[in-house]
Amino acid sequence: MARVTQLLVLAEHKPGSLAQICSELAKVAVNITAIMAAHDQPGGIRMVATPVAAARKVLEQLGITYHEEEGIAVRLGDRPGALGKVTRKLSDAGINIEYAYGSIVKGENRALIVMGVSDVAKAEKLV
């Protein structure tokens, strides 16, 4: 498991907000490697974007409030039980999963899962 910096973006919930953010990030070659956009949740948008310094600058220039959060990212095999195995390790170590999001590309053999957990440092050490 690897530690990642997520941006919790407090964007306005209206048509075009996400499009504007993504387009402006693309203009400066910021790559969004993971994203969860759920405006019914506090914050609305969580994303892992690199380079994070450039992403920060774009959000600041747009006047969009954001916070940084640490989380963990793990690449899992695309097979039944892979996510269960990782979440069981976290559970057995007493680490609570606060949220999770991820995706897999058709034809790929691994998924990317990002999780917010109660103890990032401890989770990062688990294999």
Residue pairs with C-beta under 8 A, 6 or more apart in sequence:
1 72
1 73
1 74
1 86
1 123
1 124
1 126
1 127
2 72
2 73
2 74
2 124
3 70
3 71
3 72
3 73
3 120
3 121
3 124
4 34
4 48
4 70
4 71
4 72
4 73
4 114
5 48
5 52
5 68
5 69
5 70
5 71
6 46
6 47
6 48
6 68
6 69
6 70
6 71
6 114
6 116
7 45
7 46
7 47
7 48
7 49
7 52
7 55
7 56
7 59
7 66
7 67
7 68
7 69
8 43
8 45
8 46
8 66
8 67
8 68
8 69
9 21
9 43
9 44
9 45
9 46
9 47
9 59
9 64
9 65
9 66
10 43
10 44
10 64
10 65
10 66
10 67
11 17
11 18
11 21
11 44
11 45
11 64
13 39
13 44
18 37
18 45
20 62
21 45
21 58
21 59
21 62
21 64
22 32
24 58
24 61
24 62
25 32
25 49
25 54
25 55
25 58
27 58
28 54
28 57
28 58
29 54
30 49
30 50
30 51
30 54
30 55
30 58
31 49
31 50
32 47
32 48
32 49
33 48
33 49
33 50
33 112
34 47
34 48
34 73
34 101
34 102
34 103
34 112
34 114
35 45
35 46
35 47
35 48
35 101
36 45
36 46
36 47
36 99
36 101
36 114
37 44
37 45
38 44
38 45
39 45
43 67
46 69
46 99
46 101
46 114
46 116
47 55
48 71
48 73
48 114
49 55
52 68
56 66
59 65
59 66
69 116
70 120
71 114
71 115
71 116
71 117
71 120
72 114
72 115
72 117
72 120
72 123
72 124
73 112
73 113
73 114
73 115
74 86
74 112
74 113
74 115
75 110
75 111
75 112
75 113
76 82
76 83
76 86
76 110
76 111
76 113
77 109
77 110
77 111
78 104
78 108
78 109
78 110
78 111
82 111
83 111
83 113
86 113
87 97
89 126
90 97
90 115
90 117
90 123
90 126
93 122
93 123
93 126
94 119
95 117
95 118
95 119
95 122
95 123
96 117
96 118
97 115
97 116
97 117
98 115
98 116
98 117
98 118
99 115
99 116
100 113
100 114
100 115
100 116
101 113
101 114
102 111
102 112
102 113
102 114
103 111
103 112
104 110
104 111
104 112
115 123
117 123
